[in-house]
Amino acid sequence: MTILVTGGAGYIGSIVVAELAEAGENVVVYDNLYQGHREAVHPRAKLVVGDLADAALVARTMAEHKPEAIMHFASYTLVGESMAKPFLYIGDNVTNGLNLLRAATGNGVKYFILSSTANLFDDPEQIPISEKERIVPGSPYGESKFILERFLYWLDKTAGLRYTALRYFNAAGATPVYGEDHDPETHIIPLILWVALGKRDKFTIFGDDYPTSDGTCVRDYVHVLDLAQAHILALRALQAGGPSRKYNLGNGQGFSIQEVLNVARKITGHSIPAEVGPRRPGDPATLIASSEAIRQELGWQPRYSALEQIVGDAWAWFRRHPEGYGT
């Protein structure tokens, strides 16, 4: 089948594209290269350079390539930035997503996989966080994803567009070919490894007085290859006639910031100086996903759940690409 992947030149999207291409699927990448990279697009995938704000180009691309399925990764994704620029997120993320959905329903697309977020759960009542948890978006970014989930719910009812929303927690790791290359970089593991690469002087821990084992925040890290597997399983389930669903994706186990730092020091052999800074507003002490639903219903099983594997794969990629795709 032909699959359109928006944001397929970005971190997670590029790895999903590579997995789809290696599985023999016909993949069309739609990316404005704002955060994506040409070098990150699998050689067997077609690249259309364009913005989802260009509704006419979205429609032409859809009419030309006639995808049966869409995987939607393209969006602004920085939680902190969304607090400072809410219109960019609730505005552009939603408007651009609607351009895509309008073109999808107008061109007979059958299946839609949405890259959603754990930022839907800013104030969870239970840990690990299941799909039954109440939704309280933690930022305009989280709100924009929730709005798109709601639109998909209604398009399933009114237009027969079946979908899966995958709400993942902290994506991490790399493959030998594809990895993280963000500007600015905000993810914890790359920021720690950048110190070992000599690109930063030190790493800052925002708060060490949380009610956790060592006082630092605990987060759920899921390997990007396991995320890719979940996207493909979700698509296969829809193809097989499965219903629209929403799944939380994570390891199901949490690691503290200090634990991540200690593992990175061991793997890199670098001391990685760190300092403790003040807490950041809105940072919960612990966020861990329950992925029981997708495990039981789709047979998803993380293959790279060990923190040493996740950090080690990221480190191997950064050593080969110290300046990202520019090297």
PESUL-V488613 format. One record per residue. N is the residue number from 1. RES is the residue in three letters. PSI is psi in whole degrees, 0 to 359 (999 if undefined). OMEGA is omega in whole degrees, 0 to 359 (NA if undefined). D_FIRST is the distance of its C-alpha to the first C-alpha in Angstrom with 2 decimals. Layout:
[[N	RES	PSI	OMEGA	D_FIRST] [N	RES	PSI	OMEGA	D_FIRST]]
This chain:
[[1	MET	162	175	0.00] [2	THR	129	182	3.79] [3	ILE	125	176	6.34] [4	LEU	126	181	9.93] [5	VAL	107	176	12.58] [6	THR	140	184	16.08] [7	GLY	24	183	18.82] [8	GLY	0	174	16.65] [9	ALA	3	179	19.80] [10	GLY	188	187	21.89] [11	TYR	294	182	23.04] [12	ILE	317	182	20.69] [13	GLY	319	183	17.67] [14	SER	325	181	18.05] [15	ILE	324	174	18.20] [16	VAL	317	178	15.09] [17	VAL	315	180	13.29] [18	ALA	318	179	15.04] [19	GLU	319	178	14.09] [20	LEU	315	181	10.32] [21	ALA	318	179	10.91] [22	GLU	337	177	13.28] [23	ALA	0	176	10.98] [24	GLY	8	179	8.97] [25	GLU	154	175	5.93] [26	ASN	110	189	6.03] [27	VAL	131	174	8.38] [28	VAL	122	179	10.78] [29	VAL	130	175	14.01] [30	TYR	114	187	16.44] [31	ASP	139	178	19.86] [32	ASN	359	178	23.49] [33	LEU	21	176	24.67] [34	TYR	313	174	27.41] [35	GLN	357	180	26.89] [36	GLY	175	184	24.02] [37	HIS	134	177	24.49] [38	ARG	321	184	23.00] [39	GLU	344	182	23.88] [40	ALA	356	182	21.72] [41	VAL	126	180	18.41] [42	HIS	139	185	16.79] [43	PRO	340	179	17.52] [44	ARG	2	178	14.06] [45	ALA	148	175	12.79] [46	LYS	137	180	13.80] [47	LEU	125	171	16.56] [48	VAL	115	179	17.74] [49	VAL	112	182	21.19] [50	GLY	163	181	22.02] [51	ASP	142	178	23.45] [52	LEU	344	175	22.18] [53	ALA	339	178	25.71] [54	ASP	84	185	24.93] [55	ALA	326	181	23.52] [56	ALA	318	179	23.52] [57	LEU	322	176	21.41] [58	VAL	314	181	18.90] [59	ALA	319	179	18.76] [60	ARG	319	179	18.59] [61	THR	318	180	15.74] [62	MET	316	181	13.74] [63	ALA	325	182	14.96] [64	GLU	315	188	14.27] [65	HIS	342	175	10.68] [66	LYS	59	180	9.60] [67	PRO	146	173	7.31] [68	GLU	337	183	6.46] [69	ALA	154	176	7.90] [70	ILE	136	167	10.81] [71	MET	121	190	12.87] [72	HIS	104	177	16.34] [73	PHE	335	190	18.85] [74	ALA	121	174	20.83] [75	SER	165	166	24.33] [76	TYR	137	193	27.94] [77	THR	5	185	28.52] [78	LEU	116	183	32.23] [79	VAL	311	181	34.21] [80	GLY	316	179	37.54] [81	GLU	324	181	36.58] [82	SER	332	177	35.35] [83	MET	328	180	38.86] [84	ALA	334	183	40.37] [85	LYS	67	185	37.86] [86	PRO	327	181	36.75] [87	PHE	328	178	35.83] [88	LEU	325	185	33.39] [89	TYR	301	179	31.51] [90	ILE	333	177	32.07] [91	GLY	288	188	31.96] [92	ASP	316	180	29.30] [93	ASN	318	181	26.88] [94	VAL	313	180	27.01] [95	THR	314	180	27.19] [96	ASN	321	177	24.27] [97	GLY	322	178	22.20] [98	LEU	325	173	23.22] [99	ASN	317	180	22.28] [100	LEU	315	181	18.70] [101	LEU	322	178	18.82] [102	ARG	316	179	20.54] [103	ALA	324	180	17.97] [104	ALA	311	182	15.13] [105	THR	334	179	17.13] [106	GLY	349	182	18.14] [107	ASN	20	171	14.76] [108	GLY	21	176	13.27] [109	VAL	135	186	11.20] [110	LYS	326	190	11.13] [111	TYR	144	182	11.22] [112	PHE	125	176	13.33] [113	ILE	119	181	14.62] [114	LEU	128	170	18.02] [115	SER	101	181	19.95] [116	SER	202	192	23.31] [117	THR	152	172	26.63] [118	ALA	351	179	29.61] [119	ASN	359	171	31.77] [120	LEU	341	188	31.49] [121	PHE	74	184	34.19] [122	ASP	332	185	37.13] [123	ASP	67	186	39.79] [124	PRO	143	178	38.54] [125	GLU	335	180	40.98] [126	GLN	142	175	39.71] [127	ILE	131	359	38.47] [128	PRO	157	187	35.95] [129	ILE	119	179	33.97] [130	SER	176	179	31.93] [131	GLU	343	179	29.73] [132	LYS	352	180	32.94] [133	GLU	142	178	34.68] [134	ARG	146	181	35.84] [135	ILE	119	175	34.01] [136	VAL	90	183	36.34] [137	PRO	139	184	34.46] [138	GLY	359	183	36.33] [139	SER	169	172	35.81] [140	PRO	329	175	34.41] [141	TYR	309	178	31.28] [142	GLY	321	178	30.94] [143	GLU	320	181	31.80] [144	SER	322	178	29.04] [145	LYS	322	179	26.41] [146	PHE	321	178	28.18] [147	ILE	317	179	28.18] [148	LEU	323	176	24.40] [149	GLU	319	180	24.13] [150	ARG	320	177	26.50] [151	PHE	318	179	24.62] [152	LEU	322	177	21.45] [153	TYR	314	183	23.77] [154	TRP	329	177	24.96] [155	LEU	331	172	21.66] [156	ASP	316	182	20.59] [157	LYS	321	190	23.91] [158	THR	331	185	23.99] [159	ALA	358	179	20.52] [160	GLY	19	178	18.53] [161	LEU	105	180	16.34] [162	ARG	143	189	15.96] [163	TYR	162	167	16.33] [164	THR	129	174	17.60] [165	ALA	121	181	20.26] [166	LEU	112	184	21.00] [167	ARG	94	184	24.61] [168	TYR	158	185	25.36] [169	PHE	233	187	28.72] [170	ASN	103	176	29.68] [171	ALA	137	183	26.82] [172	ALA	175	179	28.42] [173	GLY	189	183	28.25] [174	ALA	172	169	26.23] [175	THR	174	177	24.59] [176	PRO	337	185	26.46] [177	VAL	325	188	24.47] [178	TYR	139	180	23.62] [179	GLY	196	184	26.07] [180	GLU	133	175	27.87] [181	ASP	83	183	29.32] [182	HIS	149	174	30.51] [183	ASP	104	5	33.35] [184	PRO	160	175	35.10] [185	GLU	131	180	34.36] [186	THR	352	184	35.13] [187	HIS	144	190	33.66] [188	ILE	312	185	36.34] [189	ILE	312	176	35.21] [190	PRO	320	181	34.71] [191	LEU	322	176	38.01] [192	ILE	314	183	39.81] [193	LEU	332	176	38.44] [194	TRP	329	176	39.34] [195	VAL	316	178	42.95] [196	ALA	331	178	42.71] [197	LEU	349	183	41.28] [198	GLY	12	180	44.26] [199	LYS	345	176	42.30] [200	ARG	153	181	44.08] [201	ASP	326	185	47.58] [202	LYS	168	178	46.90] [203	PHE	139	181	44.61] [204	THR	126	174	45.65] [205	ILE	120	183	45.44] [206	PHE	85	177	45.66] [207	GLY	131	177	48.09] [208	ASP	27	181	49.42] [209	ASP	29	177	51.14] [210	TYR	157	178	48.34] [211	PRO	64	177	48.92] [212	THR	177	186	46.87] [213	SER	324	180	48.05] [214	ASP	9	177	48.76] [215	GLY	351	179	48.81] [216	THR	157	184	45.52] [217	CYS	146	178	42.39] [218	VAL	131	181	40.00] [219	ARG	160	181	36.25] [220	ASP	117	181	33.14] [221	TYR	129	181	31.14] [222	VAL	132	183	27.64] [223	HIS	139	184	26.12] [224	VAL	330	176	23.15] [225	LEU	327	175	21.33] [226	ASP	325	174	21.96] [227	LEU	317	179	20.55] [228	ALA	317	178	17.31] [229	GLN	320	180	17.23] [230	ALA	321	178	17.92] [231	HIS	318	181	15.01] [232	ILE	319	177	12.54] [233	LEU	320	180	14.72] [234	ALA	319	179	14.79] [235	LEU	316	180	11.08] [236	ARG	322	180	11.21] [237	ALA	320	177	14.36] [238	LEU	319	178	13.10] [239	GLN	326	182	10.40] [240	ALA	3	177	13.50] [241	GLY	9	180	15.50] [242	GLY	159	181	17.35] [243	PRO	166	172	19.34] [244	SER	141	184	19.27] [245	ARG	165	174	21.17] [246	LYS	131	183	22.93] [247	TYR	141	169	23.64] [248	ASN	139	184	26.15] [249	LEU	123	175	25.31] [250	GLY	177	177	28.10] [251	ASN	331	188	30.07] [252	GLY	3	176	32.45] [253	GLN	148	183	35.30] [254	GLY	151	175	36.96] [255	PHE	136	180	38.53] [256	SER	161	177	41.28] [257	ILE	320	179	41.43] [258	GLN	322	177	44.36] [259	GLU	317	178	42.46] [260	VAL	317	179	39.65] [261	LEU	316	181	42.39] [262	ASN	318	179	44.19] [263	VAL	319	179	41.14] [264	ALA	320	177	40.39] [265	ARG	318	180	44.03] [266	LYS	315	184	43.84] [267	ILE	320	184	40.67] [268	THR	338	186	41.72] [269	GLY	16	182	45.41] [270	HIS	147	182	46.19] [271	SER	335	180	48.54] [272	ILE	77	178	46.25] [273	PRO	142	180	48.99] [274	ALA	150	175	48.24] [275	GLU	157	178	50.16] [276	VAL	125	177	50.16] [277	GLY	179	179	49.77] [278	PRO	158	175	50.11] [279	ARG	150	172	47.56] [280	ARG	138	179	44.90] [281	PRO	134	174	45.07] [282	GLY	1	179	42.52] [283	ASP	111	176	41.60] [284	PRO	156	180	41.55] [285	ALA	317	187	43.11] [286	THR	133	173	40.28] [287	LEU	112	179	36.59] [288	ILE	137	182	34.78] [289	ALA	149	164	31.65] [290	SER	117	180	31.39] [291	SER	24	184	27.92] [292	GLU	324	184	29.01] [293	ALA	311	182	26.68] [294	ILE	332	176	23.39] [295	ARG	314	184	25.11] [296	GLN	320	187	26.18] [297	GLU	324	183	23.24] [298	LEU	354	181	20.27] [299	GLY	22	179	22.29] [300	TRP	132	180	21.94] [301	GLN	110	178	24.66] [302	PRO	129	181	25.57] [303	ARG	343	186	26.16] [304	TYR	59	188	28.02] [305	SER	344	181	30.34] [306	ALA	136	180	33.60] [307	LEU	324	179	34.93] [308	GLU	322	179	36.06] [309	GLN	315	182	32.55] [310	ILE	310	181	31.14] [311	VAL	320	181	34.04] [312	GLY	319	179	34.20] [313	ASP	321	177	30.62] [314	ALA	318	181	31.21] [315	TRP	319	179	34.53] [316	ALA	320	180	33.17] [317	TRP	316	180	30.69] [318	PHE	327	178	33.47] [319	ARG	324	178	35.85] [320	ARG	334	184	33.53] [321	HIS	65	185	32.76] [322	PRO	335	177	35.96] [323	GLU	27	180	35.22] [324	GLY	211	183	31.50] [325	TYR	351	174	29.15] [326	GLY	345	177	32.28] [327	THR	999	NA	33.27]]
